[in-house]
């Protein structure tokens, strides 16, 4: 996984006030919308971990892989990994050939109606950080993300660790982060370079309707600064600088901010500060936290005591996430940027269902970690499906012509309640899997525009005012 640290652990927003099961106060549910104004319900994968160390920065993921994913799971979203080292291989030089490769792959998604969030990924700061190999164990680069020219360990050691997460507290890694955040006072230029790298990315994709959002930094780590001192300080500062840089060339795409990973991924409240959007009009800041309950991250299944502890984590995590999205960021849409687990663990299917249920209730998008082959992904290396394929291949409303109030889905039934917006002329779009809807469908509560059995997309329209409930079942 990417992952979780085990050290303690035209687009607008459509909003409606709904009670949150994660707190005693009302939560605001917000959605990213498409160019037609429809609220987007985003379901997809991170693609992919294999990009982290690839010389060309591209994931080991082909267009044929995307065709299979789209056909077998009906996804409509991807958190696509990019890296600072690939964007800015030398100070101030932005690699247009690399951005060409990213743009080509964005085109694959565009052809199939996806939305793309570009994720500036890092783990353990940089691939330029090497573990000491005096014992001849073959230790090589331990991280990914930042370019070598922006990596300053000041000669401090990095010893080989049994768990990769423990590299974060090695002296050389801590110093690299401290230099990036300018905690040392030696490198005030690094955060500015980072923000300008985002400007270069946004300049390329500003007019690309498929790229809906920019995820500013994967799982931030503060080095010697932690929790409020880090989140409310240099992390919020970096987000504001990067947002300002993006807005100098792109006024429309969403900017996604995430809390520090340690602790917050496991349910500890975040202390991230307010990030203000300088664009004219409504704010387009989204909140993109990760979810990795500690018992599962340590390799336990979702059963017994582990399930009990994970359920507690889920409750505290949701309350914390909704509090930041609403009270700090002003009703920001939520995208769960990462969650995942070994799908062979006991209770894995139940946990997957639990997370997607929480996301539905929160109005949150989801990008699962990840599309890489293996027990964490949808397919094994030989192409055999894991339980993810069946679990994810469920009916869901992809684009709603108004404000979603609630929705639910069973194997052969979808029910959606929404508040139509008369200003939206595009129809509501619903994905229906072959397994539950093999033939014609019956629709109550709205008029059918089209049922495309090849793409599995049903479009409906309602001219009603007030709340409308649409029910879809297989035709008798």
C-alpha positions in Angstrom: 0.0 0.0 0.0 1.0 3.6 -0.2 0.3 3.8 2.8 -0.7 4.2 6.3 1.9 5.0 8.9 2.0 2.7 11.9 3.6 5.1 14.3 0.3 6.0 16.1 -1.3 5.1 13.4 -17.3 24.8 -15.1 -17.4 22.6 -11.7 -19.3 23.5 -8.5 -20.4 21.9 -5.2 -23.9 20.8 -4.6 -24.8 20.9 -0.9 -27.5 19.6 1.3 -27.7 19.5 5.1 -28.1 16.0 6.5 -27.6 14.5 9.9 -24.3 12.7 10.4 -24.1 9.4 12.2 -20.5 10.4 13.1 -21.5 13.3 15.4 -24.5 14.9 17.1 -24.4 18.0 14.8 -25.7 18.4 11.3 -23.2 17.6 8.6 -23.1 19.3 5.2 -22.8 16.9 2.3 -21.1 18.4 -0.8 -20.3 17.0 -4.2 -18.1 17.8 -7.0 -20.2 18.4 -10.1 -19.6 18.0 -13.8 -19.9 20.6 -16.5 -23.7 20.1 -16.7 -24.0 20.8 -13.0 -24.8 17.2 -11.9 -23.6 16.0 -8.5 -20.9 13.4 -9.0 -20.7 10.2 -7.0 -17.1 9.0 -7.6 -16.0 5.4 -7.3 -12.6 4.1 -8.5 -9.0 3.2 -7.8 -5.6 4.6 -7.2 -3.5 4.0 -10.3 -1.0 2.9 -9.4 1.8 2.1 -6.9 3.9 0.8 -9.8 4.4 4.4 -10.9 6.4 5.3 -7.8 9.8 4.0 -9.0 9.2 3.6 -12.7 11.9 5.5 -14.7 9.3 7.2 -16.9 7.0 7.8 -13.9 4.1 5.8 -15.5 2.2 3.0 -13.8 2.3 -0.5 -15.1 -1.3 -0.1 -16.3 -2.5 -0.4 -19.9 -5.5 0.9 -21.7 -6.6 -2.8 -21.9 -6.5 -2.9 -18.1 -8.7 0.1 -17.9 -11.2 -1.4 -20.4 -11.4 -4.5 -18.1 -11.8 -2.4 -15.0 -14.5 -0.3 -16.6 -16.4 -3.3 -17.9 -16.2 -5.4 -14.8 -16.7 -2.8 -12.0 -18.3 0.2 -13.6 -15.8 2.7 -12.1 -15.9 6.4 -13.0 -13.0 7.8 -11.2 -9.2 7.5 -10.7 -6.7 9.0 -8.4 -3.7 9.0 -10.8 -0.3 9.0 -9.3 2.2 11.6 -10.5 5.5 12.7 -8.8 7.4 15.9 -8.2 10.6 14.2 -9.3 9.0 13.6 -12.7 7.4 17.0 -13.1 10.6 18.9 -12.1 13.6 16.8 -12.7 15.9 19.8 -12.5 15.2 23.1 -10.5 12.8 25.2 -12.6 12.7 22.8 -15.6 9.3 21.1 -16.1 9.4 17.9 -18.1 6.8 18.4 -20.9 7.4 14.9 -22.2 6.4 13.5 -18.8 3.3 15.6 -18.8 2.6 14.3 -22.4 2.6 10.8 -21.0 0.2 11.7 -18.2 -2.1 13.5 -20.7 -2.1 10.4 -22.9 -3.4 8.3 -20.0 -5.9 10.9 -19.0 -7.2 10.5 -22.5 -7.9 6.8 -21.9 -10.1 7.8 -19.0 -11.8 10.6 -20.9 -12.9 8.3 -23.6 -14.8 6.3 -21.0 -16.4 9.1 -19.1 -14.1 9.1 -16.1 -13.1 11.9 -13.9 -9.4 12.1 -12.9 -7.7 13.4 -9.7 -4.0 13.9 -10.1 -2.1 12.9 -6.9 1.4 14.3 -6.2 2.6 11.2 -4.5 5.4 10.7 -2.0 6.4 8.1 0.6 9.4 8.5 2.8 10.0 11.7 0.9 12.3 10.7 -2.0 13.9 7.8 -3.9 17.2 9.7 -3.5 17.3 8.6 0.2 19.2 5.3 0.5 19.3 2.9 3.4 22.7 2.0 4.8 23.9 -1.3 3.2 27.0 -2.1 5.1 25.6 -5.5 5.9 25.2 -6.2 2.2 21.4 -6.7 2.4 20.8 -5.1 -0.9 18.9 -2.1 0.5 18.3 0.5 -2.2 16.0 3.6 -2.5 13.5 3.6 0.3 11.1 6.3 -0.8 9.6 8.1 -3.7 8.3 11.5 -4.7 10.8 14.4 -4.4 13.7 14.9 -6.9 17.2 14.2 -5.8 18.2 17.9 -6.1 15.5 18.7 -3.4 16.6 16.0 -1.0 18.9 17.2 1.9 19.6 14.7 4.6 22.7 16.6 5.8 24.6 13.4 6.1 22.4 11.9 8.8 22.1 8.1 8.8 19.3 6.0 7.4 19.5 2.4 8.7 17.7 -0.5 7.1 14.3 -1.2 8.7 12.1 -4.3 8.8 9.0 -2.3 8.2 9.1 0.5 5.6 7.0 2.9 7.8 9.8 3.0 10.3 12.0 4.7 7.8 10.0 7.9 8.5 11.7 8.2 11.9 15.2 7.6 10.7 17.4 10.7 11.3 18.2 11.3 7.6 14.6 11.0 6.6 13.5 13.3 9.4 16.1 15.9 8.3 15.0 15.7 4.6 11.4 16.6 5.7 12.6 19.3 8.1 14.6 20.8 5.2 11.6 20.7 2.9 9.3 22.4 5.5 12.1 24.8 6.2 12.1 23.8 9.9 15.9 24.0 9.7 15.8 27.5 8.2 18.2 26.4 5.5 15.9 25.8 2.5 13.0 28.2 2.1 13.1 27.6 -1.6 11.8 24.0 -1.6 8.2 24.6 -0.8 8.1 27.4 -3.4 9.5 24.9 -6.0 6.8 22.4 -5.0 4.0 25.0 -5.4 5.4 26.0 -8.8 5.6 22.4 -9.9 1.8 22.3 -9.2 1.5 25.4 -11.3 3.2 23.6 -14.2 0.8 20.6 -13.9 -2.3 22.9 -13.6 -1.2 24.9 -16.6 -1.1 21.7 -18.7 -4.5 20.4 -17.5 -6.5 23.6 -16.9 -8.6 23.2 -20.0 -9.0 19.4 -19.6 -12.5 18.6 -18.4 -11.6 15.1 -17.4 -9.1 16.3 -14.8 -11.4 17.4 -12.1 -9.1 17.8 -9.1 -5.5 18.1 -7.9 -4.5 16.2 -4.7 -1.7 18.4 -3.4 0.4 15.9 -1.3 0.1 12.2 -0.5 0.2 11.4 3.3 2.1 14.5 4.5 4.8 13.9 7.2 6.1 16.7 9.3 9.5 15.4 10.3 10.3 16.8 13.7 7.0 18.8 13.7 3.9 16.8 14.4 0.1 17.2 14.8 -1.1 20.8 15.3 2.3 22.4 15.1 2.8 20.8 11.7 -0.8 20.7 10.3 -1.7 24.3 11.2 1.7 25.5 10.4 3.9 24.5 7.4 1.3 22.0 5.9 -1.4 24.6 5.7 1.1 27.1 4.4 2.2 24.7 1.6 -1.4 24.0 0.7 -2.1 27.8 0.5 1.0 28.4 -1.6 0.1 25.6 -4.0 -3.5 26.6 -4.3 -2.4 30.2 -5.1 0.0 28.8 -7.7 -2.7 26.6 -9.3 -5.2 29.4 -9.4 -2.8 31.6 -11.4 -3.4 29.3 -14.4 -6.5 27.2 -13.5 -9.6 28.8 -12.0 -12.0 25.8 -12.2 -10.4 22.5 -11.1 -10.8 21.4 -7.5 -7.9 21.5 -5.1 -7.8 18.6 -2.6 -6.1 18.9 0.7 -5.3 16.0 3.1 -4.4 15.9 6.8 -1.2 14.4 8.2 -1.4 10.7 7.8 -0.1 9.6 11.2 -2.9 9.3 13.6 -5.5 10.9 11.4 -5.7 7.8 9.2 -6.6 6.0 12.4 -9.2 8.3 13.7 -7.3 11.0 15.7 -8.7 14.5 15.0 -6.8 16.7 12.5 -5.7 20.2 13.2 -5.4 21.3 9.6 -5.9 25.0 9.1 -8.2 26.9 6.7 -7.1 26.9 3.1 -8.7 29.8 1.2 -9.4 29.6 -2.5 -8.5 32.9 -4.3 -10.8 32.2 -7.2 -13.8 34.4 -7.8 -17.0 32.8 -6.6 -17.5 29.8 -4.5 -14.6 27.9 -3.0 -13.4 24.8 -4.8 -11.4 23.2 -2.0 -12.1 19.5 -1.3 -11.0 17.3 1.6 -9.2 14.1 0.8 -8.3 12.1 3.9 -7.2 8.4 4.0 -8.5 5.6 6.1 -6.3 2.8 7.5 -7.6 1.4 10.9 -4.7 0.2 12.8 -5.8 -3.4 13.5 -6.2 -4.0 9.8 -3.0 -2.2 8.9 -1.2 -4.5 11.3 -2.5 -7.5 9.4 -5.5 -8.5 11.4 -8.8 -9.4 9.8 -12.1 -7.7 10.3 -13.4 -10.0 13.0 -13.4 -10.5 16.7 -11.6 -7.9 18.8 -10.0 -6.4 15.6 -13.5 -5.7 14.2 -14.6 -4.1 17.5 -11.5 -1.8 17.5 -11.9 -1.0 13.8 -15.5 0.0 14.3 -14.5 2.4 17.0 -11.9 3.8 14.7 -14.5 4.2 12.0 -16.8 6.2 14.3 -14.0 8.6 15.5 -12.5 8.9 12.0 -15.8 9.9 10.4 -16.6 12.5 13.1 -13.1 14.0 12.7 -13.3 14.1 8.9 -16.8 15.7 8.8 -15.7 18.3 11.4 -12.7 19.4 9.3 -14.7 19.4 6.0 -17.5 21.4 7.5 -16.1 23.6 10.2 -12.6 24.3 8.9 -13.0 24.1 5.2 -16.5 25.5 5.0 -18.5 22.5 3.7 -15.9 21.0 1.5 -16.7 17.8 -0.6 -15.0 14.7 0.8 -13.1 12.1 -1.2 -11.6 9.2 0.6 -8.3 9.3 -1.2 -7.2 5.9 0.0 -8.3 2.9 1.9 -7.6 -0.8 1.3 -6.7 -4.1 2.8 -5.5 -7.6 2.0 -8.7 -9.0 0.5 -7.9 -12.6 1.8 -8.2 -11.6 5.4 -11.2 -12.8 7.5 -14.1 -10.3 7.2 -12.5 -8.4 4.3 -15.8 -8.3 2.3 -17.6 -7.0 5.4 -15.1 -4.2 5.8 -15.3 -3.2 2.2 -19.1 -3.0 2.5 -18.7 -1.0 5.7 -16.5 1.6 4.1 -18.6 2.0 1.0 -21.7 2.3 3.2 -20.0 5.1 5.3 -18.9 6.8 2.1 -22.5 6.7 0.7 -23.9 8.2 3.9 -21.2 10.9 4.0 -21.6 11.7 0.3 -17.9 10.9 -0.1 -16.1 9.8 -3.2 -13.8 6.8 -2.9 -10.5 5.8 -4.6 -9.5 2.4 -3.4 -5.8 1.5 -2.9 -5.0 0.3 -5.5 -5.4 -1.2 -9.0 -2.0 -2.9 -8.7 -2.2 -6.7 -9.0 -2.1 -8.8 -5.8 -4.3 -9.5 -2.8 -4.8 -5.8 -2.1 -6.1 -5.2 -5.7 -8.9 -6.3 -7.9 -6.9 -8.9 -9.8 -4.1 -11.3 -8.9 -1.0 -11.2 -11.1 -2.4 -14.1 -13.2 -5.6 -12.0 -13.9 -7.8 -13.9 -11.5 -10.3 -11.6 -9.8 -10.2 -11.0 -6.1 -13.4 -10.3 -4.0 -13.0 -6.6 -4.9 -14.5 -7.1 -8.4 -17.7 -8.6 -7.1 -17.8 -6.2 -4.1 -17.4 -3.1 -6.2 -19.5 -4.0 -9.1 -22.7 -2.6 -7.6 -25.4 -0.3 -8.9 -24.9 3.4 -8.1 -25.9 6.8 -9.3 -22.9 8.3 -11.1 -24.2 11.8 -11.9 -27.4 13.3 -10.3 -29.3 16.2 -11.8 -29.7 17.9 -8.5 -28.9 17.4 -4.8 -28.7 13.7 -3.7 -30.6 13.2 -0.5 -30.0 9.4 -0.1 -29.5 6.3 -2.1 -29.2 2.6 -1.6 -28.5 -0.5 -3.7 -29.0 -4.2 -3.5 -28.0 -6.9 -6.1 -31.1 -6.1 -8.2 -32.5 -2.9 -6.9 -31.4 0.8 -6.8 -33.3 3.5 -5.0 -32.3 7.2 -5.3 -33.9 10.1 -3.6 -32.8 13.5 -4.9 -33.9 17.1 -5.2 -34.0 18.0 -8.9 -32.5 21.2 -10.1 -34.5 22.7 -13.0 -31.4 24.5 -14.2 -29.7 21.2 -15.0 -30.7 19.9 -18.4 -28.6 16.8 -18.5 -30.3 13.6 -17.2 -29.4 11.6 -14.1 -27.0 8.8 -14.9 -27.1 5.4 -13.1 -24.7 2.5 -13.4 -26.4 -1.0 -13.4 -24.2 -4.1 -13.4 -25.0 -7.0 -15.7 -25.3 -9.4 -12.8 -28.3 -7.8 -11.3 -29.8 -6.1 -14.4 -29.3 -8.5 -17.3 -32.2 -7.3 -19.5 -34.8 -4.5 -19.6 -35.5 -2.5 -16.4 -38.5 -1.0 -14.7 -38.1 2.6 -13.5 -40.5 4.3 -11.1 -40.4 8.0 -10.2 -38.7 9.3 -13.4 -38.9 9.1 -17.1 -36.3 6.9 -18.9 -34.1 8.8 -21.4 -32.0 5.8 -22.4 -31.0 2.3 -21.1 -27.7 1.4 -22.8 -27.1 -2.3 -22.0 -23.6 -2.2 -23.4 -22.3 0.7 -21.3 -24.6 -0.4 -18.4 -25.7 3.2 -18.1 -29.3 4.2 -17.4 -30.3 7.8 -17.8 -33.5 9.3 -16.4 -35.1 12.7 -16.1 -37.6 14.2 -13.7 -39.4 17.5 -14.0 -40.8 17.3 -10.5 -40.2 19.8 -7.7 -39.3 18.7 -4.2 -37.7 15.4 -3.3 -38.0 12.7 -6.0 -37.5 8.9 -5.3 -36.4 6.9 -8.3 -36.5 3.1 -8.0 -34.9 0.8 -10.6 -35.4 -3.0 -10.7 -35.1 -5.7 -13.5 -38.2 -5.8 -15.7 -40.6 -8.6 -14.8 
